[in-house]
């Protein structure tokens, strides 16, 4: 299993995604870890605050303008990457903090969302930045399902760069996570 991709491939909002000739959003791009929450009803949760999980993320495909997808990103298609997720739950609300498996203080994504009947829906709030392809708005979404015993998460992660030209670059990842 491979560690995470080189920094040139890592999109600042989550899990390695290259755009515009291997340049990602600048390291100083503002990020936000809070998103509006709808009222939540209490529900049993399979995790407790701060629970650590091992995540394998495999890049399934990248689509978009050819000039905005680096060769390095294309070479990572089909490769699994190891990450760490810290999961915090409160009723149906969930917070996922994705970090480098070897250095948990190196966080690469903060997702907020819900889990209803074992189904996860979460997102990172949009950020904007400049790339060689112009001004972009970056977003990341995760949707999936926890196993019945709450020890395994299978999900799809979609990272999106919406270019000022109106075109979009999309990276699709398969996630498989298990409790440590």
KELO-568819 format. One record per residue (C-alpha): residue number from 1; residue in one letter; x, y, z. Coordinates in Angstrom, 3 decimals, padded with zeros to 6 digits. Example, Ala and Ser with C-alpha at 12.3 -4.5 7.8 and 13.67 -1.06 7.14 Angstrom:
residues 2
 pos code       px       py       pz
   1    A  012.300 -004.500  007.800
   2    S  013.670 -001.060  007.140
end
This chain:
residues 180
 pos code       px       py       pz
   1    X  000.000  000.000  000.000
   2    X  001.279  003.438 -000.902
   3    X  001.508  006.399  001.406
   4    X -000.138  009.590  000.285
   5    X  000.740  011.133 -003.089
   6    X  003.364  013.890 -003.364
   7    X  002.334  017.334 -002.139
   8    X  002.022  018.564 -005.738
   9    X -000.880  016.157 -006.132
  10    X -002.650  016.894 -002.857
  11    X -005.631  019.206 -003.199
  12    X -005.718  021.343 -000.063
  13    X -009.179  020.187  000.757
  14    X -008.722  016.463  000.590
  15    X -006.920  013.348 -000.443
  16    X -004.633  014.087 -003.297
  17    X -006.075  015.540 -006.484
  18    X -004.026  017.366 -009.077
  19    X -005.133  020.167 -011.320
  20    X -003.607  022.520 -013.808
  21    X -000.249  020.948 -014.610
  22    X  000.301  019.539 -011.093
  23    X -000.287  022.812 -009.264
  24    X -002.846  022.675 -006.479
  25    X -004.425  025.456 -004.508
  26    X -001.835  027.539 -002.697
  27    X -000.920  026.384  000.822
  28    X -002.299  029.645  002.146
  29    X -005.769  029.061  000.682
  30    X -008.339  029.706  003.399
  31    X -010.201  026.687  004.676
  32    X -013.266  026.354  006.831
  33    X -014.185  023.334  008.907
  34    X -017.726  024.305  009.736
  35    X -020.794  023.906  007.589
  36    X -024.389  024.721  008.352
  37    X -026.100  021.908  010.232
  38    X -029.745  021.061  010.040
  39    X -031.539  020.149  013.254
  40    X -030.558  016.626  014.291
  41    X -032.564  014.043  016.170
  42    X -030.795  011.810  018.700
  43    X -029.793  008.395  017.367
  44    X -027.434  005.679  018.541
  45    X -023.965  006.196  017.116
  46    X -021.469  003.443  016.319
  47    X -018.517  005.707  017.193
  48    X -017.455  007.880  020.065
  49    X -015.743  011.289  020.041
  50    X -012.271  011.152  018.590
  51    X -012.300  007.523  017.474
  52    X -009.438  006.658  015.118
  53    X -009.940  004.729  011.881
  54    X -007.575  003.511  009.146
  55    X -008.587  004.750  005.695
  56    X -007.582  003.413  002.302
  57    X -008.481  005.829 -000.498
  58    X -008.085  004.663 -004.090
  59    X -008.314  007.131 -006.958
  60    X -010.819  005.598 -009.388
  61    X -010.883  008.283 -012.086
  62    X -010.284  011.920 -013.002
  63    X -012.317  013.831 -015.569
  64    X -012.066  017.350 -016.930
  65    X -010.066  019.507 -019.340
  66    X -006.843  017.705 -020.312
  67    X -004.706  020.802 -019.643
  68    X -005.900  020.830 -016.021
  69    X -005.054  017.236 -015.106
  70    X -001.402  016.508 -014.451
  71    X  000.427  013.416 -015.632
  72    X  001.338  012.759 -011.996
  73    X -002.349  012.642 -011.074
  74    X -003.102  010.240 -013.916
  75    X -000.337  007.922 -012.683
  76    X -002.079  007.593 -009.302
  77    X -005.298  006.137 -010.762
  78    X -005.857  002.745 -009.170
  79    X -003.270  003.243 -006.433
  80    X -004.380  002.920 -002.806
  81    X -003.262  005.582 -000.320
  82    X -003.251  005.184  003.471
  83    X -004.747  007.850  005.732
  84    X -006.064  008.208  009.259
  85    X -009.587  009.416  010.047
  86    X -010.674  010.695  013.426
  87    X -014.446  010.408  013.702
  88    X -016.592  012.359  016.143
  89    X -020.315  011.624  016.406
  90    X -023.160  013.222  018.259
  91    X -026.562  011.779  017.415
  92    X -026.838  011.949  013.633
  93    X -024.087  014.597  013.294
  94    X -020.616  013.482  012.265
  95    X -017.221  015.154  011.874
  96    X -014.433  013.403  009.939
  97    X -010.866  014.666  010.222
  98    X -008.615  013.097  007.571
  99    X -004.881  013.138  008.310
 100    X -001.569  011.677  007.223
 101    X -001.329  008.143  008.674
 102    X  002.273  008.760  009.800
 103    X  001.657  012.261  011.177
 104    X -001.905  012.720  012.495
 105    X -001.216  016.417  013.113
 106    X -000.957  016.847  009.295
 107    X -004.686  017.171  008.571
 108    X -005.790  017.344  004.931
 109    X -009.558  017.504  005.223
 110    X -012.320  018.271  007.729
 111    X -015.751  016.946  006.726
 112    X -019.048  017.698  008.477
 113    X -022.271  015.851  007.811
 114    X -024.812  013.330  009.015
 115    X -025.285  009.613  009.459
 116    X -028.879  008.396  009.191
 117    X -029.550  004.655  009.424
 118    X -025.849  003.969  008.777
 119    X -025.727  006.176  005.648
 120    X -023.000  008.852  005.697
 121    X -023.240  012.168  003.843
 122    X -020.519  014.751  004.536
 123    X -018.719  017.642  002.842
 124    X -015.958  020.179  003.183
 125    X -017.056  023.774  002.819
 126    X -015.976  025.324 -000.501
 127    X -012.649  027.094 -000.770
 128    X -011.334  029.219 -003.617
 129    X -007.877  029.603 -005.077
 130    X -005.802  030.277 -008.151
 131    X -004.254  027.598 -010.393
 132    X -002.667  027.632 -013.848
 133    X -006.177  026.911 -015.158
 134    X -007.477  030.106 -013.575
 135    X -009.594  030.861 -010.540
 136    X -011.238  027.763 -009.038
 137    X -013.766  026.809 -006.390
 138    X -012.872  023.497 -004.748
 139    X -015.310  021.182 -002.981
 140    X -015.187  017.662 -001.571
 141    X -018.051  015.300 -000.725
 142    X -018.209  011.859  000.864
 143    X -021.175  009.502  000.755
 144    X -021.267  005.930  001.933
 145    X -022.429  003.427  004.498
 146    X -021.270  002.070  007.843
 147    X -021.464 -001.691  008.349
 148    X -024.168 -003.033  010.668
 149    X -021.679 -003.386  013.521
 150    X -020.342  000.150  012.902
 151    X -016.725 -001.012  012.454
 152    X -016.336 -000.532  008.665
 153    X -017.078  002.426  006.380
 154    X -017.348  002.047  002.603
 155    X -017.760  005.326  000.721
 156    X -017.175  007.366 -002.400
 157    X -015.293  010.658 -002.185
 158    X -015.750  013.203 -004.990
 159    X -013.368  016.165 -005.247
 160    X -014.412  018.963 -007.580
 161    X -012.548  021.939 -009.014
 162    X -014.971  024.317 -010.688
 163    X -012.974  026.469 -013.093
 164    X -013.784  030.088 -013.898
 165    X -014.206  028.935 -017.530
 166    X -017.262  026.964 -016.410
 167    X -015.506  023.612 -016.814
 168    X -015.080  021.169 -013.938
 169    X -012.326  018.768 -012.943
 170    X -013.630  015.796 -010.913
 171    X -011.659  013.149 -009.021
 172    X -013.477  010.048 -007.752
 173    X -012.053  008.013 -004.858
 174    X -013.209  004.753 -003.311
 175    X -012.872  004.815  000.469
 176    X -012.607  001.820  002.743
 177    X -012.099  002.508  006.448
 178    X -011.997  000.375  009.563
 179    X -011.781  001.157  013.237
 180    X -008.345  000.869  014.823
end
